[in-house]
Amino acid sequence: MWGRRRNAEARLLTEARETLAYVMQVAEDAHGLLRDARVRLEDAHHQVSATLGFGDGLPVNTVRTQLAQSQATWDSVDSMIATYEDMRATWCDLADADFEAIKSAAEFFTEYSQSCASTVPDLEGATESLLGLRNKLLELRVKVAPIRERAHTSFAAAHAELSQAGTVQGRFALEARLNAIGDRLRALDAGSVEVDPDRKVTDWYRDVETEIADIRDAVLRLTT
């Protein structure tokens, strides 16, 4: 009787180990998909980051806020991956595992597979969003370039014209206005101006261009 019971328990333990091995393989497959999705997210993050910091008018501060969100996402995934890999390393050999340990491990690996299944689509969506952002930034760079160049050319001309105006009344007020515009132009170039949903970067440069034109007209009136 005891022999039959021991044989039955041994058979059940063998089946539990086989089930756990299967559950672990499913988790490993899901883990591979998660890891690949995480790598793609990081690559998209770096592609967006690589467009910034050239002083060409792209909205750096706003974009970096979005990048921080993707960074937080993959940091969370990294923690999830590390926990799995630590657990996986402790289950390289199932030979000495008992029922309770096997049950606990099976629950962990099953939950991990389910978490991967729900997380991978989120990572893929975040990746697509970042790639779309990269494309928009590249398009924006092309659109901004001629307007930005005009604004800088106009600013340099206004500065020269004001310098040549002499000590006419109103000059210092115009200099103050032009200096403020210069600060704003540098902020636009650096991308440190927060994006307004109702205003485009190209609109801001056109505003600057218009304000410079007003100053140049005022200088002309003072000197004629």
Contacts in CASP RR format, 6 or more apart in sequence:
PFRMAT RR
TARGET T0000
AUTHOR 0000-0000-0000
METHOD contacts of the structure
MODEL  1
MWGRRRNAEARLLTEARETLAYVMQVAEDAHGLLRDARVRLEDAHHQVSA
TLGFGDGLPVNTVRTQLAQSQATWDSVDSMIATYEDMRATWCDLADADFE
AIKSAAEFFTEYSQSCASTVPDLEGATESLLGLRNKLLELRVKVAPIRER
AHTSFAAAHAELSQAGTVQGRFALEARLNAIGDRLRALDAGSVEVDPDRK
VTDWYRDVETEIADIRDAVLRLTT
12 99 0 8 1.000
13 98 0 8 1.000
13 99 0 8 1.000
13 102 0 8 1.000
16 99 0 8 1.000
16 102 0 8 1.000
16 103 0 8 1.000
16 106 0 8 1.000
17 94 0 8 1.000
17 97 0 8 1.000
17 102 0 8 1.000
19 102 0 8 1.000
19 106 0 8 1.000
20 91 0 8 1.000
20 94 0 8 1.000
20 97 0 8 1.000
20 102 0 8 1.000
20 105 0 8 1.000
20 106 0 8 1.000
20 109 0 8 1.000
21 94 0 8 1.000
23 106 0 8 1.000
23 109 0 8 1.000
23 110 0 8 1.000
23 113 0 8 1.000
24 88 0 8 1.000
24 91 0 8 1.000
24 105 0 8 1.000
24 109 0 8 1.000
26 109 0 8 1.000
26 113 0 8 1.000
27 84 0 8 1.000
27 88 0 8 1.000
27 109 0 8 1.000
27 110 0 8 1.000
27 112 0 8 1.000
27 113 0 8 1.000
27 116 0 8 1.000
28 88 0 8 1.000
30 112 0 8 1.000
30 113 0 8 1.000
30 116 0 8 1.000
30 117 0 8 1.000
30 120 0 8 1.000
31 81 0 8 1.000
31 84 0 8 1.000
31 88 0 8 1.000
31 112 0 8 1.000
31 116 0 8 1.000
33 116 0 8 1.000
33 120 0 8 1.000
34 77 0 8 1.000
34 80 0 8 1.000
34 81 0 8 1.000
34 116 0 8 1.000
34 119 0 8 1.000
34 120 0 8 1.000
34 123 0 8 1.000
35 81 0 8 1.000
37 119 0 8 1.000
37 120 0 8 1.000
37 123 0 8 1.000
37 124 0 8 1.000
37 127 0 8 1.000
38 74 0 8 1.000
38 77 0 8 1.000
38 78 0 8 1.000
38 81 0 8 1.000
38 123 0 8 1.000
40 123 0 8 1.000
40 124 0 8 1.000
40 127 0 8 1.000
41 70 0 8 1.000
41 73 0 8 1.000
41 74 0 8 1.000
41 77 0 8 1.000
41 123 0 8 1.000
41 126 0 8 1.000
41 127 0 8 1.000
41 130 0 8 1.000
42 74 0 8 1.000
44 70 0 8 1.000
44 126 0 8 1.000
44 127 0 8 1.000
44 130 0 8 1.000
44 131 0 8 1.000
44 134 0 8 1.000
45 67 0 8 1.000
45 70 0 8 1.000
45 71 0 8 1.000
45 74 0 8 1.000
45 130 0 8 1.000
47 130 0 8 1.000
47 131 0 8 1.000
47 134 0 8 1.000
48 63 0 8 1.000
48 66 0 8 1.000
48 67 0 8 1.000
48 130 0 8 1.000
48 133 0 8 1.000
48 134 0 8 1.000
48 137 0 8 1.000
49 67 0 8 1.000
51 58 0 8 1.000
51 134 0 8 1.000
51 137 0 8 1.000
51 138 0 8 1.000
51 141 0 8 1.000
52 58 0 8 1.000
52 60 0 8 1.000
52 63 0 8 1.000
52 64 0 8 1.000
52 137 0 8 1.000
53 60 0 8 1.000
53 190 0 8 1.000
55 189 0 8 1.000
55 190 0 8 1.000
55 191 0 8 1.000
56 141 0 8 1.000
56 144 0 8 1.000
56 145 0 8 1.000
56 148 0 8 1.000
56 189 0 8 1.000
57 141 0 8 1.000
57 144 0 8 1.000
57 148 0 8 1.000
57 188 0 8 1.000
57 189 0 8 1.000
57 190 0 8 1.000
57 191 0 8 1.000
57 201 0 8 1.000
57 205 0 8 1.000
58 137 0 8 1.000
58 140 0 8 1.000
58 141 0 8 1.000
58 144 0 8 1.000
58 191 0 8 1.000
58 201 0 8 1.000
59 191 0 8 1.000
59 193 0 8 1.000
59 194 0 8 1.000
59 195 0 8 1.000
59 201 0 8 1.000
60 190 0 8 1.000
60 191 0 8 1.000
60 192 0 8 1.000
61 191 0 8 1.000
61 192 0 8 1.000
61 193 0 8 1.000
61 194 0 8 1.000
62 194 0 8 1.000
62 195 0 8 1.000
63 133 0 8 1.000
63 137 0 8 1.000
66 130 0 8 1.000
66 133 0 8 1.000
70 126 0 8 1.000
70 130 0 8 1.000
73 122 0 8 1.000
73 123 0 8 1.000
73 126 0 8 1.000
74 123 0 8 1.000
77 119 0 8 1.000
77 123 0 8 1.000
80 112 0 8 1.000
80 115 0 8 1.000
80 119 0 8 1.000
84 112 0 8 1.000
87 105 0 8 1.000
87 108 0 8 1.000
87 109 0 8 1.000
87 112 0 8 1.000
91 97 0 8 1.000
91 105 0 8 1.000
94 102 0 8 1.000
97 105 0 8 1.000
140 201 0 8 1.000
140 202 0 8 1.000
143 202 0 8 1.000
144 201 0 8 1.000
144 202 0 8 1.000
144 205 0 8 1.000
147 202 0 8 1.000
147 205 0 8 1.000
147 206 0 8 1.000
147 209 0 8 1.000
148 188 0 8 1.000
148 189 0 8 1.000
148 205 0 8 1.000
150 209 0 8 1.000
151 185 0 8 1.000
151 205 0 8 1.000
151 208 0 8 1.000
151 209 0 8 1.000
151 212 0 8 1.000
152 185 0 8 1.000
154 209 0 8 1.000
154 212 0 8 1.000
154 213 0 8 1.000
154 216 0 8 1.000
155 178 0 8 1.000
155 181 0 8 1.000
155 182 0 8 1.000
155 185 0 8 1.000
155 208 0 8 1.000
155 212 0 8 1.000
157 216 0 8 1.000
158 178 0 8 1.000
158 212 0 8 1.000
158 215 0 8 1.000
158 216 0 8 1.000
158 219 0 8 1.000
159 178 0 8 1.000
161 216 0 8 1.000
161 219 0 8 1.000
161 220 0 8 1.000
162 171 0 8 1.000
162 174 0 8 1.000
162 175 0 8 1.000
162 178 0 8 1.000
162 215 0 8 1.000
162 219 0 8 1.000
165 171 0 8 1.000
165 219 0 8 1.000
165 222 0 8 1.000
165 223 0 8 1.000
168 222 0 8 1.000
168 223 0 8 1.000
169 222 0 8 1.000
170 222 0 8 1.000
171 222 0 8 1.000
174 215 0 8 1.000
174 218 0 8 1.000
174 219 0 8 1.000
174 222 0 8 1.000
177 211 0 8 1.000
177 215 0 8 1.000
178 212 0 8 1.000
178 215 0 8 1.000
181 208 0 8 1.000
181 211 0 8 1.000
181 212 0 8 1.000
181 215 0 8 1.000
184 208 0 8 1.000
185 208 0 8 1.000
187 193 0 8 1.000
188 201 0 8 1.000
188 204 0 8 1.000
188 205 0 8 1.000
188 208 0 8 1.000
193 204 0 8 1.000
195 201 0 8 1.000
END
